[in-house]
Every structure is written in structure tokens, then in C-alpha cells.
Amino acid sequence: MESNKKRLQIITNYEDLLRKTIETYNKVYKTDFEIAGFMYDEVVRALVDFSEASVHHVFQMGVVFGRACEHLDKASSQPPRSSWE
């Protein structure tokens, strides 16, 4: 890791969603978030490196990812609608 790079650890159960979120966020906001790897312990942690992102971008990317996770959780926890309704 280069000396000017910073590293985040993000706890997640959604590795693919995090990858897609970072890819999209980088394209839209011209940042350089990059997944360096995952650590599998009691919880899964993504190691995310960056150098061209401000604290605002770190926070905002976290908000975007959190909302995407929340949406996915809500969609998967609702039972299918029956044709009787």
C-alpha cells in the first residue's frame, strides 16, 4: 500500500453489492475507492483503499451503501403478495 493511500474497513454481508456501489460511486464522483480484500472472522470486513477521496466522499459512499443494504433487506424480508389481495 502506498503511503498516501488510506484504508477503510467496512462490515458487510453484501460483498457484491459493495463492489457495485463502489464501482458506481467511483464513476459518478471520480473517486478511487478500491476493494483490497475481505477479512472473514466473526463478521465479514471489506478492506477499501483510497487516496483521491475526501472525508465527505467516504461518508457519502457509506450512506449510499447503507441505503442500498436497507433496500435489499426490506425487499427480501417482505413475503410475496398473494393473488387474493
Secondary structure, 3 states (H helix, E strand, C coil): CCCCCEEEEEECCCHHHHHHHHHHHHHHHCCCCEEEEEEECCCEEEEEEECCCCHHHHHHHHHHHHHHHHHHHHHHHCCCCCCCC
